[in-house]
Amino acid sequence: MSNHTQSLAGPFYWGGGLNFCPENKLDSLAGHLWTVGPAFVEGLSRFSPAPGRHFETVLQDPTMGSVRLTGILDEPIGADSLLLIVHGHGANANSGVCSKMAQAARRAGIASLRLSLRGADLSGDDIYHGGLTEDVRAALASPELRGYRKVFLAGYSVGGQIVFRCALDHIDDRIRSVAAICAPLNIAAAADEIDRHPRNLYRSFVLAGLNRVYAATAARRPLPTPVEIVRRARFVRERDELTVVPRFGFRSVDDYYQRIQVCDELHRLDIPALLVLCENDPIVPIHTLRTAINRASGLLSVISVKSGGHMSFPQDLDLGQTGLPGLENQVTRWLLTNL
């Protein structure tokens, strides 16, 4: 499979490179509306969650000791393949987008696990960060999931960064393909972007969600920085320096970003990987990924979508796959047909 970008304004393909027109003000406004609107509606309405039962396993962390991981496991009768779904910052397994992906997996006849990264369920066991593959590894090694012959990974936003990290680190030999939606694969550049003044709303939302996880953990276990100081942080870099860096033993926030981000390692991908981007994403601007994608392995497929926002796309989205339209249906189909 060749490295390509598909623009859904066409569609048409560019071989071996990534090129985008600069955004104009109207397109930028549309991206903001697509990002904020669906999230606002979801917050007001009661969506129908995908079926599933409680999943739980325990991993041993060298600092925290026993750390619980939870999620929602859906196992259609006869399924021998599993899609593991990872949420973004400030969310958990109950998020609407994760539920939609699980519903798509069920329609495709495969099992799914919507995994909450450590502490995201407010259990207070620990905090997580943007390159923490140990949680995915531990979930896949659990007795409930050992029997699945094929595994696929899908992640939203920072969850997409994590599933690409899992693919690069070969955490499980059963992983056949991975997909990331609006993922900040250049996490340092993404942090710089969200720390800019025009993105105050998004930054406040992300920090509030992460602070809930931190406070829940600090109430049960010792953490390096008092909650009151963490809550005063107004920027992502500042907060990461106070929380992730001392908790996980990084030398600095720059060391953290450099060690976990996958943008400089995309040439090492050796299984099919899909990256779905929105040209008007106000949180993960495409220009932060251009250089990395141009140097990526031929097993990386990049699809850019003009209409949409951060993790929000039209319901009739067509990514060129057979079957039902819609982001989750199309991504699931891509994962299953690009082995």
C-alpha positions in Angstrom: 0.0 0.0 0.0 1.4 3.4 -0.9 1.6 6.4 1.3 -1.2 8.7 0.1 -3.5 11.4 1.0 -7.1 11.5 -0.1 -8.9 14.8 -0.1 -12.7 14.2 0.2 -13.4 17.4 -1.6 -12.5 15.3 -4.7 -11.7 12.7 -4.0 -8.3 12.5 -5.5 -4.8 11.3 -4.4 -1.4 12.7 -4.0 1.4 10.2 -4.1 4.2 10.3 -1.5 3.4 13.7 0.0 1.0 15.9 1.8 -0.1 19.3 0.5 -2.9 21.5 1.8 -4.2 24.9 0.9 -4.0 27.4 3.7 -7.2 27.8 5.7 -9.3 30.9 5.2 -11.4 32.6 7.9 -14.7 31.0 6.8 -13.2 27.5 6.8 -11.6 28.2 10.2 -14.9 29.3 11.7 -16.6 26.2 10.2 -13.9 24.1 12.0 -14.7 25.7 15.3 -18.4 25.2 14.9 -18.0 21.6 13.9 -15.8 21.0 17.0 -18.0 22.8 19.6 -21.5 22.1 18.2 -21.6 18.3 18.3 -19.9 18.3 21.7 -22.5 20.7 23.0 -25.4 18.8 21.6 -24.0 15.5 23.1 -23.7 17.1 26.5 -27.4 18.1 26.4 -28.8 14.9 24.9 -28.8 11.3 25.9 -27.2 9.2 23.2 -27.8 5.5 22.9 -24.6 3.8 24.2 -23.3 0.7 22.5 -24.0 -2.6 24.3 -21.3 -4.0 26.5 -20.4 -5.1 30.0 -18.0 -3.9 32.6 -14.3 -4.8 31.9 -11.6 -4.7 34.6 -8.0 -5.8 34.9 -5.0 -4.8 37.0 -1.5 -3.9 36.0 1.6 -3.5 38.2 3.2 -0.1 38.0 6.7 0.4 39.4 5.7 3.6 41.2 2.0 3.1 42.1 1.8 -0.6 42.5 -1.5 -2.1 41.6 -3.4 0.0 39.1 -6.9 -0.8 38.0 -8.0 -0.4 34.4 -11.7 -0.4 33.4 -13.6 -0.3 30.2 -16.7 -1.6 28.4 -16.4 -4.9 26.6 -18.8 -5.9 23.8 -18.5 -9.5 22.6 -20.9 -10.5 19.8 -21.4 -14.3 19.5 -18.8 -16.0 17.4 -16.4 -12.9 17.1 -12.8 -13.9 17.0 -11.4 -10.4 16.3 -11.3 -7.4 18.7 -11.2 -3.6 18.2 -9.7 -1.8 21.1 -10.8 1.9 21.3 -8.9 4.6 23.1 -10.4 7.9 24.1 -8.9 11.4 24.0 -7.8 13.8 26.8 -10.5 14.6 29.3 -12.7 11.7 28.2 -13.1 8.0 29.0 -14.7 4.8 27.7 -18.2 6.3 28.1 -17.6 9.1 25.5 -20.0 9.3 22.6 -17.3 8.8 19.9 -16.0 5.7 21.5 -19.6 4.3 21.7 -20.1 5.0 18.0 -16.9 3.1 17.1 -18.1 0.2 19.3 -21.4 0.2 17.5 -19.6 0.1 14.2 -17.5 -2.8 15.3 -20.6 -4.8 16.3 -22.2 -4.1 12.9 -19.0 -5.5 11.4 -19.3 -8.6 13.5 -16.2 -8.1 15.7 -15.8 -7.5 19.5 -14.8 -4.2 21.0 -13.3 -2.9 24.2 -13.7 0.8 25.0 -10.8 1.2 27.4 -10.5 4.0 30.0 -6.9 4.9 30.4 -5.7 4.7 34.0 -7.6 7.1 36.2 -9.8 8.4 33.4 -12.8 6.7 35.0 -12.0 8.8 38.2 -11.1 5.7 40.1 -8.2 7.5 41.6 -5.7 4.8 40.9 -3.3 6.9 38.8 -3.0 9.5 36.0 -2.1 8.9 32.4 -0.2 10.6 29.7 -0.1 10.8 25.9 2.3 8.0 25.3 1.2 5.4 27.9 1.1 2.1 26.0 1.3 0.0 29.1 -2.5 0.3 29.6 -3.3 -1.1 26.2 -0.7 -3.8 26.6 -2.2 -4.9 30.0 -5.7 -4.9 28.7 -4.8 -7.1 25.7 -2.9 -9.5 28.0 -5.9 -9.9 30.3 -7.6 -13.3 30.4 -10.8 -12.0 28.9 -9.0 -10.8 25.7 -6.3 -13.5 25.3 -8.5 -15.6 23.1 -8.9 -13.1 20.3 -6.8 -14.0 17.2 -6.8 -10.6 15.6 -6.6 -7.2 17.2 -7.2 -3.8 15.8 -6.7 -0.4 17.5 -8.5 2.9 17.0 -7.9 6.1 18.9 -9.4 9.6 19.0 -7.1 12.6 19.4 -4.4 11.7 21.9 -5.8 8.2 21.9 -4.7 8.1 18.3 -1.2 9.1 19.3 -1.2 6.2 21.8 -2.4 3.6 19.3 0.3 4.6 16.8 2.8 4.4 19.7 1.5 0.9 20.4 2.0 -0.1 16.8 5.6 1.2 16.7 6.4 -0.5 20.0 5.0 -3.8 18.9 3.1 -4.3 22.2 1.1 -7.3 20.9 1.8 -9.6 18.0 -2.0 -9.9 17.2 -2.3 -6.3 16.2 -3.1 -6.2 12.5 -3.8 -2.5 11.7 -4.4 0.8 13.6 -6.4 3.9 13.0 -6.1 7.4 14.5 -8.7 10.2 14.2 -7.4 13.8 14.6 -4.3 12.6 16.4 -1.6 15.0 17.7 1.2 12.9 16.4 3.6 15.9 16.8 2.6 16.4 20.4 5.0 19.2 21.1 3.7 21.3 18.2 0.1 20.4 19.2 0.8 21.6 22.8 2.1 24.9 21.4 -1.0 25.3 19.2 -3.5 24.7 22.0 -1.6 27.0 24.3 -2.2 29.9 21.9 -4.7 32.6 23.0 -7.4 31.8 20.3 -7.7 28.3 21.7 -8.4 29.2 25.3 -11.8 27.5 25.2 -10.5 24.2 24.1 -7.5 24.4 26.5 -9.8 25.1 29.4 -11.9 22.1 28.6 -9.0 19.7 28.3 -7.3 21.0 31.4 -10.6 20.7 33.4 -11.0 17.0 32.4 -7.3 16.2 33.3 -7.6 18.0 36.6 -10.6 15.9 37.6 -8.4 12.8 37.1 -5.5 14.3 39.0 -7.7 15.4 41.9 -9.4 12.0 42.2 -6.0 10.3 42.2 -4.5 12.7 44.7 -7.3 12.0 47.1 -6.2 8.3 47.2 -2.6 8.2 46.4 0.5 10.5 46.7 1.2 12.7 43.7 4.2 15.0 43.3 2.4 18.3 43.0 -0.4 19.6 45.2 -3.8 19.8 43.5 -4.1 23.5 44.2 -1.0 24.2 42.2 -2.0 22.0 39.3 -5.4 23.7 39.1 -3.7 27.1 38.7 -1.8 26.0 35.6 -3.3 27.8 32.5 -1.3 26.1 29.8 -0.8 22.5 28.6 3.0 22.7 28.8 2.9 24.2 32.2 0.5 21.5 33.5 2.5 18.7 32.0 5.6 20.0 33.7 3.8 19.9 37.0 2.2 16.5 36.6 3.4 14.1 34.0 7.1 15.0 34.2 7.6 14.3 37.9 5.1 11.4 38.1 6.7 9.4 35.2 10.3 10.4 35.6 10.9 12.6 32.5 13.7 15.1 32.7 11.5 18.0 31.4 8.4 18.7 29.4 10.5 18.7 26.2 12.0 15.4 27.1 8.4 14.0 27.7 7.2 15.2 24.3 10.3 14.0 22.5 10.2 10.5 24.0 6.5 9.8 23.4 5.5 11.5 20.2 5.5 9.4 17.1 5.9 12.0 14.4 9.6 11.3 13.9 9.1 7.5 13.8 6.4 7.1 11.2 8.9 5.7 8.8 9.1 2.6 11.1 5.5 1.7 10.7 5.3 -2.0 9.6 1.6 -2.6 9.8 -1.2 -0.8 8.0 -2.1 2.5 9.7 -4.8 5.1 8.9 -4.7 8.7 9.9 -7.9 10.7 9.4 -7.5 14.4 9.6 -9.8 17.4 9.2 -8.4 20.3 7.2 -10.1 22.8 9.5 -9.3 21.1 12.8 -8.8 24.0 15.3 -7.0 21.7 17.9 -4.6 19.6 15.7 -3.8 21.8 12.7 -2.6 19.8 9.7 0.5 21.9 9.3 1.9 20.4 12.5 2.0 17.0 10.8 3.0 17.8 7.2 6.8 17.1 7.5 6.3 13.9 9.5 3.7 12.5 7.0 5.9 13.2 4.0 8.6 11.0 5.6 6.3 8.2 6.7 6.3 4.5 5.8 4.4 3.5 2.8 2.0 1.6 5.1 0.6 4.9 6.4 -2.6 6.1 4.7 -3.7 9.6 5.4 -7.2 10.9 4.6 -7.9 14.5 4.9 -11.5 15.7 5.2 -12.5 19.2 4.4 -15.8 19.3 6.2 -15.7 18.8 10.0 -13.8 19.8 13.1 -11.8 18.1 15.8 -13.2 14.5 16.0 -16.5 15.7 14.4 -17.5 14.8 10.8 -20.6 14.7 8.7 -22.8 11.7 9.3 -22.7 10.7 5.6 -18.9 10.8 5.5 -17.4 8.5 2.9 -13.7 7.5 3.2 -13.9 5.4 0.0 -14.8 2.1 1.8 -17.6 -0.2 1.0 -20.5 -0.5 3.5 -22.3 2.1 5.5 -21.2 5.8 5.5 -20.1 7.7 8.6 -16.6 8.0 10.2 -16.8 5.0 12.5 -18.3 2.6 9.9 -15.7 3.6 7.3 -12.8 3.4 9.7 -13.9 0.0 10.9 -14.2 -1.2 7.3 -10.7 0.1 6.5 -9.2 -1.7 9.5 -10.7 -5.0 8.5 -9.8 -4.8 4.8 -6.2 -3.4 5.1 -4.5 -6.3 6.9 
